Amino acid sequence: MKKKHIIILLSTLIIGIIIGGLAMGIYSHKRMNSYMENPTPEKLKSRNMHMLDPDVSQLKQIEPILDKYSVKAYNALKENEFRMYTMYDSLYQELKPLLNETQQDKFEKKLNRIKTKIGK
């Protein structure tokens, strides 16, 4: 009888640890993905609005300014991603003769991730 209680308690503990770990992993993954993907101009504006927390009287004056600069910031992020892709592509072309097959595959995967991110 005593062994049965110990086994039940240990199995409950292990199941709880597994469920907690999975839940935390899913939550962390979602949080990290939201920071890793490029924000849209609307999201940039929303972040700035949240940071500034303007009152009603300021809102009409602040909103057009944030609209203008959110689009500029979005375009700068996109341009920077494209520049990073071209730099990594040039680096790869120069390193390619020196790399073995595995290293080439890893580098090509990195280039493909950047390429899909910028939509090229």
C-alpha positions in Angstrom: 0.0 0.0 0.0 2.8 2.4 0.8 4.6 1.8 -2.5 1.4 2.5 -4.4 1.0 5.9 -2.7 4.7 6.8 -3.5 4.3 5.8 -7.1 1.1 7.8 -7.5 2.8 10.9 -5.9 5.9 10.6 -8.0 4.0 10.1 -11.2 1.8 13.1 -10.4 4.9 15.2 -9.8 6.5 14.1 -13.0 3.4 14.7 -15.0 3.1 18.2 -13.4 6.7 19.0 -14.3 6.2 17.9 -17.9 3.0 19.9 -18.3 4.5 23.0 -16.7 7.6 22.8 -18.9 5.6 22.4 -22.0 3.3 25.3 -21.1 6.3 27.5 -20.3 8.0 26.6 -23.5 4.9 27.4 -25.6 4.5 30.7 -23.8 8.2 31.7 -24.2 8.2 30.7 -27.9 5.2 32.9 -28.6 6.8 35.8 -26.7 10.1 35.5 -28.5 8.4 35.2 -31.9 6.6 38.5 -31.4 9.9 40.2 -30.8 11.7 38.5 -33.6 9.3 39.3 -36.4 9.4 42.8 -37.9 6.6 45.0 -36.6 4.2 46.6 -39.0 3.8 50.4 -39.0 0.6 50.0 -37.0 2.4 47.9 -34.4 5.2 50.4 -34.2 2.7 53.2 -33.7 0.9 51.1 -31.1 4.1 50.5 -29.2 4.9 54.2 -29.2 1.4 55.1 -28.1 1.6 52.7 -25.3 5.0 54.1 -24.2 3.9 57.7 -24.4 0.4 57.1 -23.0 -1.0 60.4 -24.3 -4.1 62.0 -22.8 -7.1 62.9 -25.0 -5.9 66.4 -25.7 -2.5 65.3 -26.9 -3.9 62.4 -29.0 -4.9 64.5 -32.0 -1.5 66.1 -32.2 0.6 63.1 -31.5 -1.2 60.6 -33.8 -0.3 62.1 -37.2 3.4 62.4 -36.1 3.5 58.8 -35.0 1.9 57.7 -38.3 4.6 59.5 -40.3 7.5 58.1 -38.3 6.1 54.6 -37.9 6.2 54.3 -41.7 9.7 55.7 -41.8 10.9 53.3 -39.1 9.2 50.3 -40.9 10.9 51.3 -44.2 14.3 51.6 -42.4 13.9 48.1 -40.9 13.1 46.6 -44.3 16.0 48.4 -46.0 18.3 47.2 -43.2 17.2 43.6 -43.6 17.8 43.8 -47.4 21.3 45.2 -46.8 22.0 42.4 -44.3 20.9 39.8 -46.8 23.1 41.3 -49.6 26.1 41.4 -47.2 25.6 37.8 -46.1 25.2 36.7 -49.7 28.5 38.4 -50.6 30.1 36.8 -47.6 28.8 33.4 -48.6 30.0 33.7 -52.2 33.5 34.6 -50.9 33.6 31.8 -48.3 31.9 29.1 -50.4 35.1 27.6 -51.9 36.6 27.3 -48.4 33.6 25.6 -46.7 32.8 21.9 -46.6 29.4 20.6 -47.5 27.9 20.8 -44.0 29.1 24.4 -43.5 27.6 25.3 -46.9 24.3 23.8 -46.0 24.2 25.7 -42.7 25.1 29.0 -44.4 22.5 28.4 -47.1 19.8 27.7 -44.5 20.7 31.0 -42.8 20.5 32.9 -46.2 17.1 31.2 -46.9 15.7 32.3 -43.5 16.8 35.9 -44.1 15.4 35.7 -47.7 12.0 34.5 -46.6 11.9 37.1 -43.8 12.4 39.9 -46.3 10.1 38.4 -48.8 12.6 38.0 -51.6 
